[in-house]
Amino acid sequence: MTISAYLTMADQEFKQIFNPKERHTPINILVEQVEELSEKLETEISEATEREDYETAKNLQSLKKQMTEIQTQSEKLSTDDITDNRYQLEDRKRKVAQEIDNATKDKRTQIAKNDYLETKEKCAELVNYNGNDYERKVFNDIVSREKAFLSSSSPLKIQEATDELHTLIVQILWRTPEFIVGIFKDLAQNQRVRMNDQQQAGMLIEAGVKSIKENDWEKLGEVNQRLLNLLPKSLQDQVKQGKIGF
């Protein structure tokens, strides 16, 4: 039997062959997933009520009875259950999860829109003061597409535009003295112990301090890049984005 499934969070549609034999969810995992879903439902109801989105809260409240039944029945399953009950409960759990997802899609879309508008404001300021002609064009191209993606109900499409703006922000910041000094201080003070060659790190830090005293930002940028290369690869992107340390 062939089925189609729509993944709201990923905005993707796919088809696959349904085969019950491929389902091997252990009972303890199923019970844990049901518990997590029940907690998520309560959280979503609370958040919807807090923001006075009473229609969403009402839709979510209507799922509580189903959720309670699923939770009660899942807790009654024995760990060696071989009946169809476990699969029926898993199907019911997935259906409730999808209904929660559908009910809260407007919230996720609004969050994505707010994030985009905040990022756009920050990016516009940076482009205005520090951007070059190419970066202004990139920014204007993104903004020119606003009407299309902001009017859509797809949080993913809005997030993609936000990510483009964020990439532009980081690109400009890496030419900004305040930012690259902050990166250097983070590397020298917080990340040095993680660097693979401590001797080379010490020499580069000395060169970085000298660059700051001489206001040689191009040299400091080179020092930062070489220090970054001494870090484990898993940390390099985090530091580049300014996500850890400062």
C-alpha positions as YAML, in Angstrom:
chain: A
units: angstrom
residues:
- id: 1
  name: MET
  ca: [0.00, 0.00, 0.00]
- id: 2
  name: THR
  ca: [1.40, 3.44, -0.91]
- id: 3
  name: ILE
  ca: [0.72, 6.43, 1.33]
- id: 4
  name: SER
  ca: [1.52, 10.15, 1.14]
- id: 5
  name: ALA
  ca: [2.57, 12.12, 4.19]
- id: 6
  name: TYR
  ca: [2.93, 15.87, 4.61]
- id: 7
  name: LEU
  ca: [5.59, 17.14, 7.00]
- id: 8
  name: THR
  ca: [4.39, 20.54, 8.15]
- id: 9
  name: MET
  ca: [7.59, 21.48, 9.94]
- id: 10
  name: ALA
  ca: [9.73, 20.68, 6.91]
- id: 11
  name: ASP
  ca: [7.22, 21.69, 4.21]
- id: 12
  name: GLN
  ca: [7.99, 18.50, 2.35]
- id: 13
  name: GLU
  ca: [5.79, 15.89, 0.79]
- id: 14
  name: PHE
  ca: [6.91, 12.33, 0.20]
- id: 15
  name: LYS
  ca: [5.57, 8.92, -0.70]
- id: 16
  name: GLN
  ca: [6.72, 5.60, 0.61]
- id: 17
  name: ILE
  ca: [5.59, 2.02, 0.94]
- id: 18
  name: PHE
  ca: [3.84, 1.33, 4.23]
- id: 19
  name: ASN
  ca: [5.06, -1.85, 5.85]
- id: 20
  name: PRO
  ca: [3.85, -2.64, 9.40]
- id: 21
  name: LYS
  ca: [6.76, -5.04, 9.89]
- id: 22
  name: GLU
  ca: [9.18, -2.11, 9.80]
- id: 23
  name: ARG
  ca: [7.70, -0.59, 12.97]
- id: 24
  name: HIS
  ca: [9.67, -1.61, 16.03]
- id: 25
  name: THR
  ca: [9.00, 1.17, 18.54]
- id: 26
  name: PRO
  ca: [9.75, -0.27, 22.03]
- id: 27
  name: ILE
  ca: [6.91, 0.14, 24.53]
- id: 28
  name: ASN
  ca: [8.99, 2.25, 26.92]
- id: 29
  name: ILE
  ca: [9.87, 4.65, 24.08]
- id: 30
  name: LEU
  ca: [6.23, 4.86, 23.00]
- id: 31
  name: VAL
  ca: [5.14, 5.70, 26.55]
- id: 32
  name: GLU
  ca: [7.85, 8.36, 26.76]
- id: 33
  name: GLN
  ca: [6.80, 9.89, 23.40]
- id: 34
  name: VAL
  ca: [3.16, 9.98, 24.51]
- id: 35
  name: GLU
  ca: [4.17, 11.73, 27.75]
- id: 36
  name: GLU
  ca: [6.21, 14.32, 25.83]
- id: 37
  name: LEU
  ca: [3.32, 14.94, 23.44]
- id: 38
  name: SER
  ca: [0.93, 15.41, 26.37]
- id: 39
  name: GLU
  ca: [3.29, 17.98, 27.91]
- id: 40
  name: LYS
  ca: [3.62, 19.74, 24.56]
- id: 41
  name: LEU
  ca: [-0.17, 19.95, 24.25]
- id: 42
  name: GLU
  ca: [-0.45, 21.54, 27.70]
- id: 43
  name: THR
  ca: [2.32, 24.02, 26.86]
- id: 44
  name: GLU
  ca: [0.70, 25.01, 23.57]
- id: 45
  name: ILE
  ca: [-2.68, 25.52, 25.28]
- id: 46
  name: SER
  ca: [-1.06, 27.68, 27.95]
- id: 47
  name: GLU
  ca: [0.85, 29.78, 25.40]
- id: 48
  name: ALA
  ca: [-2.21, 30.24, 23.17]
- id: 49
  name: THR
  ca: [-4.28, 31.39, 26.15]
- id: 50
  name: GLU
  ca: [-1.53, 33.74, 27.31]
- id: 51
  name: ARG
  ca: [-1.38, 35.49, 23.93]
- id: 52
  name: GLU
  ca: [-5.22, 35.58, 23.85]
- id: 53
  name: ASP
  ca: [-5.41, 33.29, 20.83]
- id: 54
  name: TYR
  ca: [-8.59, 31.71, 22.11]
- id: 55
  name: GLU
  ca: [-9.52, 29.97, 18.86]
- id: 56
  name: THR
  ca: [-6.25, 28.02, 18.84]
- id: 57
  name: ALA
  ca: [-6.60, 27.30, 22.55]
- id: 58
  name: LYS
  ca: [-10.10, 25.93, 21.95]
- id: 59
  name: ASN
  ca: [-8.89, 23.70, 19.10]
- id: 60
  name: LEU
  ca: [-6.09, 22.37, 21.27]
- id: 61
  name: GLN
  ca: [-8.39, 21.84, 24.26]
- id: 62
  name: SER
  ca: [-10.53, 19.58, 22.06]
- id: 63
  name: LEU
  ca: [-7.56, 17.20, 21.77]
- id: 64
  name: LYS
  ca: [-7.09, 16.73, 25.52]
- id: 65
  name: LYS
  ca: [-9.62, 13.91, 25.84]
- id: 66
  name: GLN
  ca: [-7.91, 11.92, 23.07]
- id: 67
  name: MET
  ca: [-4.54, 12.64, 24.58]
- id: 68
  name: THR
  ca: [-5.61, 11.45, 28.02]
- id: 69
  name: GLU
  ca: [-7.02, 8.23, 26.57]
- id: 70
  name: ILE
  ca: [-3.84, 7.53, 24.62]
- id: 71
  name: GLN
  ca: [-1.71, 8.24, 27.67]
- id: 72
  name: THR
  ca: [-3.80, 5.97, 29.91]
- id: 73
  name: GLN
  ca: [-3.81, 3.11, 27.42]
- id: 74
  name: SER
  ca: [-0.10, 3.38, 26.68]
- id: 75
  name: GLU
  ca: [0.70, 3.08, 30.39]
- id: 76
  name: LYS
  ca: [-1.27, -0.18, 30.51]
- id: 77
  name: LEU
  ca: [0.87, -1.83, 27.82]
- id: 78
  name: SER
  ca: [3.27, -4.50, 28.99]
- id: 79
  name: THR
  ca: [6.86, -4.32, 27.75]
- id: 80
  name: ASP
  ca: [6.44, -7.60, 25.86]
- id: 81
  name: ASP
  ca: [3.13, -6.64, 24.21]
- id: 82
  name: ILE
  ca: [2.80, -8.29, 20.78]
- id: 83
  name: THR
  ca: [-0.75, -7.23, 19.97]
- id: 84
  name: ASP
  ca: [-1.84, -4.54, 17.53]
- id: 85
  name: ASN
  ca: [-2.67, -2.22, 20.43]
- id: 86
  name: ARG
  ca: [0.80, -0.66, 20.44]
- id: 87
  name: TYR
  ca: [0.57, 0.16, 16.73]
- id: 88
  name: GLN
  ca: [-2.96, 1.51, 17.05]
- id: 89
  name: LEU
  ca: [-1.84, 3.77, 19.90]
- id: 90
  name: GLU
  ca: [1.18, 4.89, 17.91]
- id: 91
  name: ASP
  ca: [-1.10, 5.80, 14.98]
- id: 92
  name: ARG
  ca: [-3.42, 7.72, 17.31]
- id: 93
  name: LYS
  ca: [-0.44, 9.51, 18.86]
- id: 94
  name: ARG
  ca: [0.80, 10.56, 15.40]
- id: 95
  name: LYS
  ca: [-2.67, 11.81, 14.45]
- id: 96
  name: VAL
  ca: [-2.87, 13.98, 17.58]
- id: 97
  name: ALA
  ca: [0.67, 15.26, 16.96]
- id: 98
  name: GLN
  ca: [-0.35, 16.27, 13.43]
- id: 99
  name: GLU
  ca: [-3.47, 18.02, 14.71]
- id: 100
  name: ILE
  ca: [-1.39, 19.94, 17.27]
- id: 101
  name: ASP
  ca: [1.00, 20.86, 14.49]
- id: 102
  name: ASN
  ca: [-1.85, 22.07, 12.28]
- id: 103
  name: ALA
  ca: [-3.43, 24.08, 15.09]
- id: 104
  name: THR
  ca: [-0.18, 25.90, 15.92]
- id: 105
  name: LYS
  ca: [1.06, 26.52, 12.39]
- id: 106
  name: ASP
  ca: [-0.16, 30.13, 12.47]
- id: 107
  name: LYS
  ca: [1.89, 30.70, 15.63]
- id: 108
  name: ARG
  ca: [5.06, 29.35, 14.01]
- id: 109
  name: THR
  ca: [4.42, 31.47, 10.93]
- id: 110
  name: GLN
  ca: [4.00, 34.60, 13.06]
- id: 111
  name: ILE
  ca: [7.17, 33.82, 15.02]
- id: 112
  name: ALA
  ca: [9.04, 33.39, 11.73]
- id: 113
  name: LYS
  ca: [7.68, 36.72, 10.45]
- id: 114
  name: ASN
  ca: [8.70, 38.55, 13.62]
- id: 115
  name: ASP
  ca: [12.18, 37.03, 13.45]
- id: 116
  name: TYR
  ca: [12.51, 38.07, 9.80]
- id: 117
  name: LEU
  ca: [11.43, 41.67, 10.49]
- id: 118
  name: GLU
  ca: [13.82, 42.01, 13.44]
- id: 119
  name: THR
  ca: [16.70, 40.58, 11.40]
- id: 120
  name: LYS
  ca: [15.81, 42.80, 8.45]
- id: 121
  name: GLU
  ca: [15.96, 45.91, 10.66]
- id: 122
  name: LYS
  ca: [19.40, 44.98, 11.99]
- id: 123
  name: CYS
  ca: [20.65, 44.11, 8.51]
- id: 124
  name: ALA
  ca: [19.33, 47.36, 7.00]
- id: 125
  name: GLU
  ca: [21.28, 49.38, 9.58]
- id: 126
  name: LEU
  ca: [24.50, 47.46, 8.93]
- id: 127
  name: VAL
  ca: [24.14, 47.68, 5.17]
- id: 128
  name: ASN
  ca: [23.43, 51.41, 5.41]
- id: 129
  name: TYR
  ca: [26.53, 52.16, 7.49]
- id: 130
  name: ASN
  ca: [29.02, 49.46, 6.47]
- id: 131
  name: GLY
  ca: [27.72, 47.67, 3.39]
- id: 132
  name: ASN
  ca: [29.20, 47.83, -0.09]
- id: 133
  name: ASP
  ca: [27.31, 48.04, -3.40]
- id: 134
  name: TYR
  ca: [27.10, 44.25, -3.76]
- id: 135
  name: GLU
  ca: [25.73, 43.82, -0.24]
- id: 136
  name: ARG
  ca: [23.14, 46.54, -0.83]
- id: 137
  name: LYS
  ca: [22.00, 44.71, -3.95]
- id: 138
  name: VAL
  ca: [21.72, 41.40, -2.06]
- id: 139
  name: PHE
  ca: [19.71, 43.10, 0.69]
- id: 140
  name: ASN
  ca: [17.38, 44.83, -1.78]
- id: 141
  name: ASP
  ca: [16.86, 41.58, -3.70]
- id: 142
  name: ILE
  ca: [15.73, 39.81, -0.51]
- id: 143
  name: VAL
  ca: [13.40, 42.67, 0.42]
- id: 144
  name: SER
  ca: [11.92, 42.69, -3.10]
- id: 145
  name: ARG
  ca: [10.72, 39.11, -2.51]
- id: 146
  name: GLU
  ca: [9.03, 40.00, 0.79]
- id: 147
  name: LYS
  ca: [5.50, 40.14, -0.53]
- id: 148
  name: ALA
  ca: [5.69, 36.55, -1.74]
- id: 149
  name: PHE
  ca: [7.17, 34.81, 1.28]
- id: 150
  name: LEU
  ca: [5.53, 36.92, 4.00]
- id: 151
  name: SER
  ca: [2.09, 36.26, 2.51]
- id: 152
  name: SER
  ca: [2.72, 32.51, 2.48]
- id: 153
  name: SER
  ca: [1.77, 30.21, 5.34]
- id: 154
  name: SER
  ca: [5.16, 28.50, 5.21]
- id: 155
  name: PRO
  ca: [7.46, 29.26, 8.17]
- id: 156
  name: LEU
  ca: [10.26, 27.53, 6.27]
- id: 157
  name: LYS
  ca: [10.16, 29.97, 3.34]
- id: 158
  name: ILE
  ca: [10.26, 32.91, 5.74]
- id: 159
  name: GLN
  ca: [13.13, 31.32, 7.68]
- id: 160
  name: GLU
  ca: [15.12, 30.89, 4.47]
- id: 161
  name: ALA
  ca: [14.94, 34.64, 3.84]
- id: 162
  name: THR
  ca: [15.92, 35.33, 7.45]
- id: 163
  name: ASP
  ca: [18.93, 33.03, 7.06]
- id: 164
  name: GLU
  ca: [20.00, 34.95, 3.94]
- id: 165
  name: LEU
  ca: [19.86, 38.20, 5.90]
- id: 166
  name: HIS
  ca: [21.79, 36.67, 8.78]
- id: 167
  name: THR
  ca: [24.52, 35.51, 6.40]
- id: 168
  name: LEU
  ca: [24.76, 39.08, 5.06]
- id: 169
  name: ILE
  ca: [24.94, 40.46, 8.62]
- id: 170
  name: VAL
  ca: [27.83, 38.18, 9.56]
- id: 171
  name: GLN
  ca: [29.64, 38.99, 6.32]
- id: 172
  name: ILE
  ca: [29.51, 42.71, 7.10]
- id: 173
  name: LEU
  ca: [30.32, 42.28, 10.78]
- id: 174
  name: TRP
  ca: [33.53, 40.47, 9.92]
- id: 175
  name: ARG
  ca: [34.79, 43.78, 8.50]
- id: 176
  name: THR
  ca: [33.69, 45.75, 11.57]
- id: 177
  name: PRO
  ca: [36.44, 46.50, 14.15]
- id: 178
  name: GLU
  ca: [34.17, 46.09, 17.18]
- id: 179
  name: PHE
  ca: [33.02, 42.66, 16.03]
- id: 180
  name: ILE
  ca: [36.41, 41.26, 15.07]
- id: 181
  name: VAL
  ca: [37.90, 42.53, 18.34]
- id: 182
  name: GLY
  ca: [35.09, 40.72, 20.14]
- id: 183
  name: ILE
  ca: [35.84, 37.54, 18.18]
- id: 184
  name: PHE
  ca: [39.53, 37.85, 19.05]
- id: 185
  name: LYS
  ca: [38.82, 38.30, 22.77]
- id: 186
  name: ASP
  ca: [36.53, 35.29, 22.75]
- id: 187
  name: LEU
  ca: [39.14, 33.16, 21.00]
- id: 188
  name: ALA
  ca: [41.96, 34.32, 23.27]
- id: 189
  name: GLN
  ca: [40.09, 34.20, 26.60]
- id: 190
  name: ASN
  ca: [37.44, 31.49, 26.22]
- id: 191
  name: GLN
  ca: [38.46, 29.18, 23.39]
- id: 192
  name: ARG
  ca: [42.24, 28.90, 23.74]
- id: 193
  name: VAL
  ca: [42.15, 25.75, 25.89]
- id: 194
  name: ARG
  ca: [40.35, 23.97, 23.04]
- id: 195
  name: MET
  ca: [42.94, 24.84, 20.40]
- id: 196
  name: ASN
  ca: [45.00, 22.02, 18.93]
- id: 197
  name: ASP
  ca: [48.40, 23.81, 18.99]
- id: 198
  name: GLN
  ca: [48.88, 25.85, 22.15]
- id: 199
  name: GLN
  ca: [52.29, 27.21, 21.16]
- id: 200
  name: GLN
  ca: [51.04, 28.55, 17.86]
- id: 201
  name: ALA
  ca: [47.94, 29.90, 19.59]
- id: 202
  name: GLY
  ca: [50.12, 31.88, 22.00]
- id: 203
  name: MET
  ca: [52.09, 33.44, 19.15]
- id: 204
  name: LEU
  ca: [48.92, 34.36, 17.27]
- id: 205
  name: ILE
  ca: [47.36, 35.92, 20.36]
- id: 206
  name: GLU
  ca: [50.43, 38.11, 20.80]
- id: 207
  name: ALA
  ca: [50.11, 39.16, 17.15]
- id: 208
  name: GLY
  ca: [46.42, 39.91, 17.70]
- id: 209
  name: VAL
  ca: [47.10, 42.14, 20.70]
- id: 210
  name: LYS
  ca: [49.67, 44.04, 18.63]
- id: 211
  name: SER
  ca: [47.18, 44.43, 15.76]
- id: 212
  name: ILE
  ca: [44.59, 45.95, 18.09]
- id: 213
  name: LYS
  ca: [47.12, 48.46, 19.46]
- id: 214
  name: GLU
  ca: [48.01, 49.45, 15.89]
- id: 215
  name: ASN
  ca: [44.37, 49.48, 14.70]
- id: 216
  name: ASP
  ca: [45.38, 47.00, 12.00]
- id: 217
  name: TRP
  ca: [41.97, 45.37, 11.49]
- id: 218
  name: GLU
  ca: [42.96, 43.51, 8.35]
- id: 219
  name: LYS
  ca: [45.81, 41.84, 10.23]
- id: 220
  name: LEU
  ca: [43.52, 41.08, 13.18]
- id: 221
  name: GLY
  ca: [41.07, 39.42, 10.81]
- id: 222
  name: GLU
  ca: [43.88, 37.18, 9.54]
- id: 223
  name: VAL
  ca: [44.88, 36.33, 13.13]
- id: 224
  name: ASN
  ca: [41.26, 35.43, 13.95]
- id: 225
  name: GLN
  ca: [41.05, 33.12, 10.97]
- id: 226
  name: ARG
  ca: [44.26, 31.32, 11.92]
- id: 227
  name: LEU
  ca: [43.08, 30.96, 15.52]
- id: 228
  name: LEU
  ca: [39.77, 29.58, 14.29]
- id: 229
  name: ASN
  ca: [41.63, 26.98, 12.25]
- id: 230
  name: LEU
  ca: [43.21, 25.69, 15.47]
- id: 231
  name: LEU
  ca: [39.80, 24.89, 16.96]
- id: 232
  name: PRO
  ca: [37.91, 21.60, 16.46]
- id: 233
  name: LYS
  ca: [35.78, 21.89, 13.33]
- id: 234
  name: SER
  ca: [32.60, 21.48, 15.37]
- id: 235
  name: LEU
  ca: [33.31, 24.80, 17.13]
- id: 236
  name: GLN
  ca: [34.58, 26.89, 14.22]
- id: 237
  name: ASP
  ca: [31.18, 27.81, 12.74]
- id: 238
  name: GLN
  ca: [29.75, 28.64, 16.18]
- id: 239
  name: VAL
  ca: [32.51, 31.15, 16.87]
- id: 240
  name: LYS
  ca: [32.26, 32.62, 13.35]
- id: 241
  name: GLN
  ca: [28.57, 33.31, 13.91]
- id: 242
  name: GLY
  ca: [29.26, 34.81, 17.33]
- id: 243
  name: LYS
  ca: [27.06, 32.15, 18.94]
- id: 244
  name: ILE
  ca: [29.32, 31.29, 21.87]
- id: 245
  name: GLY
  ca: [31.63, 33.13, 24.19]
- id: 246
  name: PHE
  ca: [30.42, 36.72, 24.01]
...
